[in-house]
Amino acid sequence: LQTALLLGLLRWSGAGLDSVGLGRSTWSAGWRWGLTGAALFAVAAVGGGGLLNLLGLDPLALIRTPLPTAPGERVLFFIIGAAVAPVAEEVLFRGYLYTFCRRWGISAALGLSTAVFVAMHLPSGLPVTQVVGGLVFALAYEVSGSLLAAILIHGLGNLAIFSLSLI
C-alpha cells in the first residue's frame, strides 16, 4: 500500500518513475549492478564473518532475526521480508529521501538517508547491518542510477539474513 501510494504520487506529480531510478532505461544497469553488488556484499559478509569467528565472536549474533514458528507465517515472513519490504523501503528511502537530499551532495544524501533508514529499523543492539545496508543500498543507487540495483541487493541481503537465522 505504501509503495502504491508513493508511486501514485510520482504519477500524479508528473515526475514519473525515472525520477526515482525506476524508468525502463535503468533496468539493465539495475540488474547488472544489483546482482554484482549482492555478490560482492555476500563475499564481504562472509569475509567479515570469518574474521569475527577467528576473533572468537559469533557473527550470526549480529544478523540473527527472530523468525515466526508456524510454517505458513514463516513463508509469508520470507516473501514480505525479501520481496515486498525491500521494494517499499527502497522507493521511500532511496527513491524519495536520497534523491531529495542529493541536492546537498552525495555525503549528505548518504548520511541522511542512512540515518533515517537506521532509525526506522532500530535494533536491540548495535545497528551494524542497518548502517552497512543503508550505505550499500544508497551507493548502489548512486553508482548504477537505478533503484532496481538497491532493491535487488536489499532483497537478496534480507533473504540471506533470514536464511542464516534458520541456523
Summary of the structure (lengths in Angstrom):
residues: 167
radius of gyration: 16.3
end to end distance: 32.3
largest distance: 54.3
contacts: 504
relative contact order: 0.19
helix: 80%
strand: 0%
